[in-house]
Amino acid sequence: LVARREKPNPSAGFVMAAVLALGGIALLYHEHEHSPGMDMALIVKQHTMMAMTALFIAAGWLAESLERLFWKPKHYLVPIGLILIGLELAVYTE
């Protein structure tokens, strides 16, 4: 049997990309002032990497939402971004 899905609403892809981008931007402004003794430079570096990865995932999601964009690798952007964020979280120290 072949599974068939309805085409999602085009605006849903834009909304999801915007939510992902907002999450990435929020990580750039997230601080840990309440925790003395932490290596703040390392935490800022890790948050910046996660924010850039979140923006990469948002761009990939947006690329997948654009039907007029005929670029074969666009379907690999989101999975690659999710693998990257998983690896970043695996080594995340706070």
N, C-alpha and C positions, 0 to 999 in steps of 0.2 A: 504494500500500500504506500502511496505517496502522500505525505502530509502537505496540506495546502493551507496557507495562511492568508488572511486578508491583508491587503497592503495597508501599512500603518498610515495614519494621518501625517502628511508632510511636515506640518508645524510641530508635531511631537518630537521629531528629530532635532529641530532647532531649539526647542525648550530644554531637551535633555542636554544638548551641547552647552547651552547657557548655564545650566545648573552645574555641570562638570567644571566649566570655566570659573564660575563663582567659587566653587570649592577650592580650586587651585589658587585663586587670588587670595582667598581667606587664609590659606596656609602661609602666604608671604607676609601677612600681618600678624600672624599668631605668635605670641611670645610666652615665655616662661619666667616672668619676673618673680613669681612667688616661690621659686625653688632655688635657694642658694646652694652653691657648691656644685652646680651642674656645669659642664663644659658648653657654654652658650655658643661658641663658634661652631662646634660640631652640630649642635641642635639646629642652628640657623642654616648650616650647609645641608643637613638632611631635609629640613622643611623646604628649602629652595629646590632641591632635587625632586621631592615629591610634588611640589607645586608645578614644576615644569613638566613632569610626567602627566599630571592631571590635565594640564593644558594640551599636551600631546594627544591624550585620549579624547578630549573634547573636540580637537581638530579632526581626529579620525572619525568620531561619531558624526560630525557635521559633513565630512566628505562622504560617508555612507548614506547620509540623508539626501544628498544632492543627486538625483537621478540623472541629471544632464552631465555629470562628471563621469567620463568614461576612462577611468584609470584603474587598471587591474589590481595593482597593489593596495588600493584603498581599503579592501576588505581585510587586510592584515594589520592595519594600524591599531585598531582597538585591542585585538588580542595581544599584540606585542606590547602595547602600553600597559595592559593588565598584568602581563608577566613581569614587566619592569617594576611596576608598583608593588607587586608581591615580593620581588627580590629586595626592594628597598625596605619594605616593612619587616622582612626577615632579619635584616641587619640593623634595624632601627634601635638606637639606644637612647633612653631618656631618663 
